[in-house]
């Protein structure tokens, strides 16, 4: 499992890299502001929606509010054989613009 700061991720996305960003926060958190390029798969339904991850190129960049829940998701996914990167500091540290709503 790798790690990246929110600032490093924002720079890479801004420079046009196509990265698979998965936001594991709950829907109300997502709607209040999320990374434009991210896809919402809340931790509360993560296991049920695990198959959706096959649609994304690895590594999967996992983000939450602070990095705690995404870290748990990373631990689980790494044990399943996925290549994952935890976004340290999560959305609390996100320096870029955010999209709102669904």
SVG drawing of the C-alpha trace seen along z (x, -y; Angstrom):
<svg xmlns="http://www.w3.org/2000/svg" viewBox="-27 -25 31 36">
<polyline fill="none" stroke="black" stroke-width="0.4" points="0.0,0.0 1.3,-3.4 0.6,-6.9 0.3,-10.3 -0.4,-13.7 -3.6,-15.4 -1.4,-18.2 0.6,-15.8 -2.6,-14.1 -4.1,-17.5 -1.0,-18.5 -1.1,-15.3 -4.8,-15.6 -4.4,-19.3 -1.6,-18.3 -3.9,-16.0 -3.0,-12.6 -5.9,-10.1 -6.0,-8.5 -8.6,-6.3 -9.8,-8.2 -12.3,-6.5 -14.0,-8.5 -15.2,-6.3 -17.1,-9.0 -20.8,-8.8 -23.2,-10.4 -23.9,-13.5 -20.1,-14.2 -19.7,-13.6 -22.4,-16.0 -20.9,-18.8 -17.7,-18.7 -15.6,-16.1 -12.7,-15.8 -14.2,-16.3 -12.4,-13.3 -13.4,-11.0 -16.1,-8.3 -18.2,-7.7 -18.2,-4.2 -19.1,-4.8 -17.3,-2.6 -20.7,-1.5 -21.5,0.3 -17.9,0.9 -18.0,4.7 -21.3,4.9 -19.9,2.7 -16.4,4.2 -17.0,5.6 -17.2,2.0 -13.5,1.5 -12.7,3.8 -13.8,0.9 -10.9,-1.3 -7.3,-1.1 -4.9,-0.5 -3.5,-1.9 -6.7,-3.0 -6.3,-6.3 -8.5,-6.1 -9.7,-9.3 -12.0,-10.1 -12.3,-13.1 -9.0,-12.7 -7.3,-9.5 -8.5,-7.1 -11.4,-5.4 -9.5,-5.4 -6.6,-3.7 -8.9,-1.0 -10.2,-0.5 -6.6,-0.4 -5.7,2.3 -8.7,4.4 -8.1,3.9 -4.3,4.6 -5.1,7.9 -7.4,8.7 -4.5,8.1 -5.4,4.6 -2.7,1.9 -3.9,-1.0 -2.7,-4.4 -4.0,-6.2 -4.5,-10.0 -3.0,-11.3 -5.0,-14.0 -8.0,-13.3 -10.4,-16.1 -9.4,-18.1 -6.0,-18.6 -7.4,-19.0 -5.9,-22.2 -7.9,-22.2 -11.4,-23.0 -14.2,-20.7 -17.4,-19.8 -20.7,-19.7 -23.9,-17.8 -24.2,-14.3"/>
</svg>
